[in-house]
Amino acid sequence: MKSQNRIHRALYVLAGLLATVVTSTASAQECTVKPGSIPLGQTVRLRCEVPAATARLNSRTVRLFKQETGDWLGLMPVAVADVPGDYPIEFLAEDGTVLASVNLTIRKTVFPSQNVVLAPQIGALHSTPEEMQTLTSFRDSISDVKYWEDSLVAPVRGCVISPFGVKRLHNGKPTGDFHAGIDQRAPAGTPIRAVAAGVVKIVQPFNVLGGTVAIDHGQGLETMYLHMSKLNVEAGARVNRDDVIGYVGATGRANGPHLHWVVYVNGVPVNPQQWVGLKSCGTAKKKSKEN
């Protein structure tokens, strides 16, 4: 009899272990990341069929939002400063329970350097603490309503004269910064269009950024447009994709008319060219190299 009881207990434990394995496998299949392998400075799309409140990659945690389809979607940014390697993205319930874990490969990415020649009076411009706080508040604010839809539209038609991620030098001296957006060639006065629908959060001139418009597209996606000669919207306004929000200029720390624009995903600057297909100018042949 004791032998039979031991056998029954062993079978019960084994059944419990099998159930745990099946449940874990099912959960992993219900949550996905795309792409599963990505260079530095790009965005991972997160999707769960089960209620997942957040997702975690190392020390970075982002929210997921329930969609009309019933799925839970989110955006995980991979920063330029992240360390390449294989990492789990963990999907968490509201109480912090891990629902699933999916592997992500961050590939080594080498960005070239780029020198920018600035006149002394332009190079001497600096942001004020108040300006920095305005920008930080914008990046850190994540709204619940999704206004944007794929695909995004280019804000101007010009080619790319300075790509995302290049290490910046000013007049031959390293700045320690990387190019957090892209520069597109465009004549002064060219209309600048919103890449997606959203709510305008910032409309003001900055010392370094010049005439600036910042738009919250919802659920972790934001964009910012710099160096404008004229601003065409008001803070708090709702804009649609392709609406004119301003005009190309050379205000702030700019050495000529062009559009510098930035994509933020959950507060992290990411490569706009993952979101919008743009051609490089003939004189801008240096691109980031992936190994």
Phi, psi and omega in degrees: 000314179300322179297318179295320179298319179297320179296316180297317179297318179298318179294323180295316178297318180297318179297321178295319178295318178297319179297322179296317179297314180298317180297316180297318179296317180297319180296319179298323180288336182278349178236134183226158173233137178221130353285164179275349177224130191211145174281170177297146175082018179238184190239137176256131176274129180252141180213134176226141174272348179249157182297105177244121183281320183216167171227148186231130173235107187055240181266003183261125179238132179234157179274151169249150186233137178287133181259169179298335179285348184097347177283161175249121186239151177204171181235124178251114177279144170251116186282157177300327183274358179295158182265125179301151180152185178259128183222149172275138166261119182262132176261128189242143173283175181303325182273005178093357178294135179283116180274325182198160177222125183235135184283142174232135175256121174261118186273147174299133183224125181254120179259137180285171175263156179216129179265135177241126180269121181237140173295150184306319183290332178280317179297337182279354181291141179220152178283145176275160176303324179294320177295317179298322179293321177300316181291320179296317179298320178297311183295326186276350183271120181244118184263158186277331187274131178265117178262333188274155173222150171288146355262165178277158179254147177293138182290329172220168184271351187294156178286169184272120178262343176213113185280170177292142169093348183295146178279122189271136168241140174248117182053040176085357182254129179300137179264343186081001181251161171246161180285109188276357177222208173227153175252129176248139178288132178196138179293155177303137179091356178295133177297138177252129186247146177295133183286342180199166177293154179174191179244129181287128182250327181228131171218098183190160173277142175239156180301309184269318186281343183072203178297121192231139170234133178235136185234133173265116181267354174096148175055039172101355181253126179221153175224156180219142187232128193239168173065024183291148175274331181212137180258136191243011181223172177240150177300136182094349181287147174267126180242155175256162175303134177084000174291143177283122183249351180174190185224145184299138177211199179221038181278159181075210181274079180223140181260014178166165181297130175188170174249121169258123177225154190230142170249126174251132173243113184049044174086357183251128176292131181230169185289114178299335183285355168281337184261329183225130178284119181226148180264144175280147177290157182299332180271357181244073186271346181282122178237164176294140181252131179257131178255000000 
